[in-house]
Each structure stands twice: as C-alpha cells, then as structure tokens.
Amino acid sequence: MITVTTEKFSVGQEYDQFLAELKVHGGIAIFVGLVRDFAETAQGLESVQFLEIEHYPQMAERQLTEIADEAKNRFELTAVTVIHRYGKLAAGEPIVLVLTAAPHRKAAIQGCDFVMDWLKSAAPFWKVEHRSNGQVFVDSKPDDVNMLNSWQKQKS
C-alpha cells in the first residue's frame, strides 16, 4: 500500500492493518521518520520550527509504487507499506512510515532500509526547513546518496 497524504497517521493502527493483511508471517521491519527539531549546520545546531514538503502527486505515487515493487522483488518481501506526508509538519510530527514483511528478519530489514535510502535520496519530494533564522532547502545528504548507490551496485 502506498499513501501520500497531508493527514497524520497512527503507527499502531497502520501496523495492525498491515499485520491483518499478511498472508505469510515471518519478520516485519518498521521505520518511522519524524520532523527533527534541529538542523546540523557548520555553525552548530539550529532550531527547526516546522518542515514544508511539496511533491508532484502522480509522479510521487508512481515512483513510490515502483520502488516498493522493486523492494518486493529484490528481497522477496511479502508486503510493503509506505506512507509519506506532505504539507506543513511541525517538529516531532511523523513524516514517513515504512513497513516491510518477509519470511525472514534479514530480508524485511534490508527491504525497509532499501526503501528508506531511496526516499532520502531520490524520491520526488522537496523539503524546506523553517528555522529561527530563515528558510533552508533540504537536500539529500551524501551518506544517503552513497547508500542508494551501494544498493544499485549490488543489483548489477
């Protein structure tokens, strides 16, 4: 299931629904990303009041579906759920939820990692942090891009 929404989600409710729909049990990996209340800068930590996220709806949903399908095939996952929010999100609010299931723990964890590395590096979402001293566009971090590249190398 892929959902792109402005609405808050309940991790517990989403997990219960995910579990109820599983046909094969084994391992489940869960990742929840929250809006940070700080930003790391060359000058130190800066306070973040909120994050604004924009996207192209059809493109985002199509690409999220493609990456979830790739994760299913690559790691033999039995299920994948991705919920990604957009709009104005306050510090501490959930941004993203990724749930993956597989017959074995390692595949579920790797699948979840794979989806998150893609979301952090290549997903069509644009983020602006609203800090105490102004607005800053949030770009992919080199470590996230390197992780995504390592997944791509493993595929070849």
C-alpha positions as CSV (number, residue, x, y, z in Angstrom):
1,M,0.0,0.0,0.0
2,I,1.3,3.4,-1.0
3,T,-0.2,6.6,0.5
4,V,0.9,10.2,0.1
5,T,-1.1,12.4,2.3
6,T,-1.3,15.5,4.5
7,E,-3.0,13.5,7.3
8,K,-1.2,12.3,10.4
9,F,-1.1,8.5,10.7
10,S,-1.1,6.2,13.7
11,V,1.8,3.8,13.7
12,G,-0.1,1.3,15.8
13,Q,-3.2,1.4,13.6
14,E,-1.1,1.1,10.4
15,Y,0.9,-1.8,11.9
16,D,-2.4,-3.6,13.0
17,Q,-3.8,-3.3,9.5
18,F,-0.5,-4.4,7.9
19,L,-0.4,-7.5,10.1
20,A,-4.1,-8.3,9.4
21,E,-3.4,-8.3,5.7
22,L,-0.3,-10.5,5.8
23,K,-0.6,-13.9,4.1
24,V,2.9,-15.1,5.1
25,H,4.3,-14.4,8.5
26,G,8.0,-14.2,9.4
27,G,9.6,-10.9,10.1
28,I,8.4,-7.3,10.0
29,A,10.6,-4.2,9.9
30,I,9.2,-0.8,10.7
31,F,10.7,2.6,10.2
32,V,9.1,5.9,11.3
33,G,10.7,9.2,10.3
34,L,9.9,12.3,12.4
35,V,10.5,16.0,11.7
36,R,13.6,17.0,13.5
37,D,13.5,19.9,15.9
38,F,17.1,20.8,14.9
39,A,19.3,21.1,11.9
40,E,23.0,20.4,11.8
41,T,25.0,23.3,10.3
42,A,28.6,24.4,10.0
43,Q,27.9,26.7,13.0
44,G,26.3,24.0,15.1
45,L,22.7,23.1,15.8
46,E,19.9,25.4,14.7
47,S,16.3,25.1,15.9
48,V,13.7,24.0,13.3
49,Q,10.1,25.1,13.9
50,F,8.5,23.2,11.0
51,L,9.1,21.5,7.7
52,E,7.3,22.1,4.5
53,I,7.2,19.2,2.0
54,E,5.9,19.5,-1.6
55,H,5.6,16.9,-4.3
56,Y,4.2,16.1,-7.7
57,P,1.3,13.8,-6.8
58,Q,1.1,11.4,-9.7
59,M,4.9,11.2,-10.0
60,A,5.4,10.6,-6.3
61,E,2.8,7.9,-6.0
62,R,4.0,6.2,-9.2
63,Q,7.7,6.2,-8.1
64,L,6.8,5.0,-4.6
65,T,4.9,2.1,-6.1
66,E,7.8,1.3,-8.4
67,I,10.4,1.3,-5.5
68,A,8.0,-0.8,-3.3
69,D,7.7,-3.3,-6.2
70,E,11.5,-3.3,-6.7
71,A,12.0,-3.9,-2.9
72,K,9.4,-6.8,-3.0
73,N,11.2,-8.5,-5.9
74,R,14.8,-7.9,-4.7
75,F,14.2,-9.0,-1.1
76,E,11.3,-11.4,-1.6
77,L,9.1,-9.3,0.6
78,T,5.5,-10.5,1.2
79,A,4.2,-7.0,1.8
80,V,5.3,-3.3,1.7
81,T,3.5,-0.2,3.1
82,V,4.8,3.3,2.6
83,I,3.1,6.4,3.9
84,H,4.7,9.7,3.2
85,R,3.2,13.0,4.3
86,Y,3.5,16.4,2.7
87,G,2.4,19.9,3.6
88,K,3.4,21.8,6.8
89,L,4.7,19.5,9.5
90,A,5.7,20.6,13.0
91,A,8.8,19.4,14.7
92,G,8.2,16.0,16.2
93,E,5.4,15.0,13.8
94,P,5.7,11.8,11.7
95,I,6.8,12.3,8.1
96,V,7.1,8.7,6.8
97,L,6.3,5.2,7.7
98,V,7.7,2.1,6.0
99,L,6.6,-1.4,6.9
100,T,8.1,-4.4,5.2
101,A,7.4,-8.1,5.7
102,A,9.3,-11.2,4.7
103,P,9.6,-14.8,5.7
104,H,12.8,-13.9,7.4
105,R,14.1,-11.0,9.5
106,K,17.1,-10.0,7.4
107,A,15.1,-9.6,4.2
108,A,12.5,-7.5,6.0
109,I,15.2,-5.2,7.4
110,Q,17.1,-4.9,4.2
111,G,13.9,-4.1,2.3
112,C,13.0,-1.4,4.7
113,D,16.5,0.1,4.5
114,F,16.4,0.0,0.7
115,V,13.1,1.9,0.6
116,M,14.3,4.5,3.1
117,D,17.6,5.0,1.3
118,W,15.6,5.7,-1.9
119,L,13.2,8.0,-0.1
120,K,16.1,10.0,1.4
121,S,18.0,10.3,-1.9
122,A,15.8,10.1,-4.9
123,A,12.1,10.5,-4.1
124,P,10.3,13.4,-5.7
125,F,9.6,15.3,-2.5
126,W,11.0,18.8,-1.9
127,K,11.6,19.9,1.7
128,V,12.1,23.3,3.2
129,E,13.1,23.7,6.9
130,H,11.7,26.8,8.6
131,R,14.4,27.7,11.2
132,S,14.7,30.5,13.7
133,N,16.9,32.4,11.2
134,G,15.1,31.7,7.9
135,Q,14.2,29.0,5.4
136,V,16.6,26.4,4.1
137,F,16.0,23.9,1.3
138,V,16.8,20.4,2.5
139,D,19.0,18.4,0.0
140,S,20.0,14.8,0.1
141,K,22.9,14.0,2.4
142,P,26.0,12.5,0.8
143,D,25.7,9.5,3.1
144,D,22.2,8.8,1.9
145,V,23.2,9.1,-1.8
146,N,26.1,6.7,-1.2
147,M,23.8,4.2,0.4
148,L,21.4,4.3,-2.5
149,N,24.4,3.9,-4.9
150,S,25.6,0.9,-3.0
151,W,22.1,-0.8,-3.4
152,Q,22.4,0.0,-7.2
153,K,25.8,-1.6,-7.4
154,Q,24.5,-4.7,-5.5
155,K,21.8,-5.1,-8.2
156,S,24.3,-5.4,-11.0
